Amino acid sequence: MIAHALRSLLLLAGLAVAVCVLAFPARADGFPVRIRHALGETTIPQPPKRIVALGYTDQDFLYALGHAPVGVREWWGRQPFATWPWAEDERRALGAEPAVLRGPAIDVEWVLALEPDLIVSAYGALDRPTYEKLSRIAPVIAAPAGYPAWGAPWQARLRLLDQATSGGTAETDTIVRSIEAKFAEIRRRHPEFAGKSAAVADLRSGQFTLWGSHTPAVRFLRELGFRFPADLEARADAAGWIRLSLEQAPLLDVDMLLWPNGKRKEVEKMDLYRTLKVHLEDRSVWIDDPALSAAIWFQTPLSIEFVLEQLPGRMGEAVE
């Protein structure tokens, strides 16, 4: 009787183990994955097939990683499929023709209609109420943890989206090494960048607007070897914005000043600006091409290569 009871218990234990194995099968693809992000932790049970990208630049990362989203969010520019020229070849190669969400607000009903099995928003501010609504539709990945809403490095965004879509692959390391090698080559070709002060500027609402050292566009300059002035960094708010009154214009006197949004005629009309060394010594770099301007702001693996092909020479002329 005891032996029979023991055999019954072992049989039941075996069945329980089998049920557990069936419920949580071993997966060669690395799923399910549990990912920590700015708004918490999310479990993705299986490789996603229908990805909706709500971060303003997420489509670039997905294309670089070989994924075709079914929906994307437009930042600005009215580009076909919200895809700028530097990412167009990758989009076409994947056959991606995503629906496009336009406007400042996230339309939850629009997302629902696309029937996603993964929603990503790795760049830009995703508020918690919207996150919770979206989480009722599919697993949601917000921006990388530990950074301001607009401040995560492109490497962190790439790794986060790779984990969410593929469970983490060697492709991320390959992309990172390739782009970092390009930065190293630019630094070798332009030793004049090393240690020179640089900033990114715009004229908005009658005042000068700049961005702190940990924002993507300024981080790009730092990766080229430039430094960001401490007196400007001290004026950055929590989100990295720096707003200068016209009387504070002398703080613009850096070794190289990048104006991604152009506005040269408007700025050079200002008497105070025309007294600055950055103007008198022609150390401003003005961007008039909309695609190059957008690429500077996007700071994705695809847009960075686009910028590195065009901008360093102009920066070198300004510094010298």
Backbone hydrogen bonds, N-H to C=O, Kabsch-Sander energy under -0.5 kcal/mol:
donor,donor_aa,acceptor,acceptor_aa,energy
5,A,1,M,-2.7
6,L,2,I,-2.5
7,R,3,A,-2.7
8,S,4,H,-2.0
9,L,5,A,-2.4
10,L,6,L,-2.6
11,L,7,R,-2.2
12,L,8,S,-2.6
13,A,9,L,-2.6
14,G,10,L,-2.5
15,L,11,L,-2.3
16,A,12,L,-2.4
17,V,13,A,-2.4
18,A,14,G,-2.3
19,V,15,L,-2.5
20,C,16,A,-2.4
21,V,17,V,-2.5
22,L,18,A,-2.5
23,A,19,V,-2.6
24,F,20,C,-2.6
30,G,27,R,-1.1
33,V,44,I,-2.1
35,I,33,V,-0.5
35,I,42,T,-3.1
37,H,40,G,-3.3
38,A,143,A,-3.1
40,G,37,H,-1.6
42,T,35,I,-2.5
44,I,33,V,-3.1
51,I,49,K,-0.5
52,V,118,L,-2.3
53,A,51,I,-0.5
53,A,71,G,-3.2
54,L,52,V,-0.7
54,L,120,V,-3.6
55,G,120,V,-0.7
56,Y,123,Y,-1.7
58,D,55,G,-0.9
60,D,57,T,-1.1
61,F,57,T,-0.9
62,L,58,D,-2.3
63,Y,59,Q,-2.6
64,A,60,D,-2.3
65,L,61,F,-1.7
66,G,63,Y,-1.3
67,H,62,L,-3.2
70,V,51,I,-2.5
71,G,51,I,-1.2
72,V,99,A,-2.7
73,R,53,A,-0.7
74,E,101,L,-2.8
82,A,79,Q,-2.5
83,T,80,P,-1.7
87,A,84,W,-2.0
88,E,84,W,-0.6
88,E,85,P,-1.0
89,D,85,P,-0.5
91,R,87,A,-2.2
92,R,88,E,-2.5
93,A,89,D,-2.4
94,L,90,E,-1.6
95,G,91,R,-0.7
95,G,92,R,-1.0
96,A,91,R,-2.1
99,A,70,V,-2.5
101,L,72,V,-2.8
102,R,100,V,-0.6
107,D,105,A,-0.6
108,V,106,I,-0.9
111,V,107,D,-1.9
112,L,108,V,-2.6
113,A,109,E,-2.1
114,L,110,W,-0.7
114,L,111,V,-1.2
115,E,112,L,-1.8
117,D,50,R,-2.5
118,L,50,R,-1.3
119,I,139,P,-2.6
120,V,52,V,-2.5
121,S,141,I,-2.8
124,G,149,A,-1.6
126,L,124,G,-0.7
127,D,125,A,-0.6
131,Y,127,D,-2.4
132,E,128,R,-2.7
133,K,129,P,-1.9
134,L,130,T,-2.7
135,S,131,Y,-2.0
136,R,132,E,-0.6
136,R,133,K,-1.0
137,I,134,L,-1.9
138,A,134,L,-1.8
141,I,119,I,-2.5
142,A,140,V,-0.5
147,Y,144,P,-0.8
151,G,148,P,-1.8
157,R,153,P,-2.0
158,L,154,W,-2.6
159,R,155,Q,-2.3
160,L,156,A,-2.2
161,L,157,R,-2.3
162,D,158,L,-2.1
163,Q,159,R,-2.4
164,A,160,L,-2.1
165,T,161,L,-2.0
166,S,162,D,-2.6
167,G,162,D,-0.5
167,G,163,Q,-1.5
168,G,162,D,-1.4
172,T,169,T,-0.7
173,D,169,T,-0.5
174,T,170,A,-1.9
175,I,171,E,-2.4
176,V,172,T,-2.7
177,R,173,D,-2.7
178,S,174,T,-2.1
179,I,175,I,-2.3
180,E,176,V,-2.7
181,A,177,R,-1.9
182,K,178,S,-1.4
183,F,179,I,-2.2
184,A,180,E,-2.1
185,E,181,A,-2.1
186,I,182,K,-2.2
187,R,183,F,-2.6
188,R,184,A,-2.0
189,R,185,E,-2.2
190,H,186,I,-1.9
193,F,190,H,-2.0
194,A,191,P,-1.1
195,G,225,G,-2.3
196,K,193,F,-2.0
198,A,227,R,-2.1
199,A,256,M,-1.5
201,A,258,L,-3.1
202,D,209,T,-1.7
204,R,202,D,-0.6
204,R,207,Q,-2.6
207,Q,204,R,-1.8
208,F,244,L,-1.8
209,T,202,D,-3.1
210,L,242,I,-3.3
211,W,200,V,-0.7
212,G,240,G,-3.0
215,T,212,G,-1.5
219,R,215,T,-2.7
220,F,216,P,-2.0
221,L,217,A,-1.2
222,R,218,V,-2.1
223,E,219,R,-2.2
224,L,220,F,-0.9
224,L,221,L,-0.6
225,G,222,R,-1.4
226,F,221,L,-1.9
227,R,196,K,-2.7
232,L,229,P,-0.5
233,E,229,P,-2.1
234,A,230,A,-2.1
235,R,232,L,-1.7
236,A,233,E,-1.5
237,D,241,W,-2.5
240,G,237,D,-1.8
242,I,210,L,-2.6
244,L,208,F,-3.2
244,L,242,I,-0.5
248,Q,245,S,-1.4
249,A,246,L,-1.5
251,L,248,Q,-2.1
252,L,249,A,-2.8
253,D,250,P,-1.7
254,V,252,L,-2.4
256,M,197,S,-1.2
257,L,283,R,-2.2
258,L,199,A,-2.8
258,L,256,M,-0.5
259,W,285,V,-2.9
262,G,259,W,-1.6
267,V,263,K,-2.5
268,E,264,R,-3.0
269,K,265,K,-0.8
270,M,267,V,-1.7
274,R,270,M,-1.9
275,T,271,D,-0.5
275,T,272,L,-1.2
276,L,273,Y,-1.8
279,H,276,L,-0.7
280,L,276,L,-2.7
281,E,277,K,-3.0
282,D,279,H,-1.6
283,R,278,V,-2.7
284,S,278,V,-0.5
285,V,257,L,-3.0
286,W,284,S,-0.6
287,I,259,W,-2.2
288,D,286,W,-0.6
293,S,289,D,-2.6
294,A,290,P,-2.6
295,A,291,A,-2.3
296,I,292,L,-1.9
297,W,293,S,-1.6
298,F,294,A,-2.7
299,Q,295,A,-1.7
304,I,300,T,-2.8
305,E,301,P,-1.0
306,F,302,L,-1.3
307,V,303,S,-2.2
308,L,304,I,-2.8
309,E,305,E,-1.2
310,Q,306,F,-0.5
310,Q,307,V,-1.4
311,L,307,V,-3.0
314,R,311,L,-0.6
315,M,311,L,-2.1
316,G,312,P,-2.6
317,E,313,G,-1.9
318,A,314,R,-1.8
319,V,315,M,-2.5
320,E,316,G,-2.3
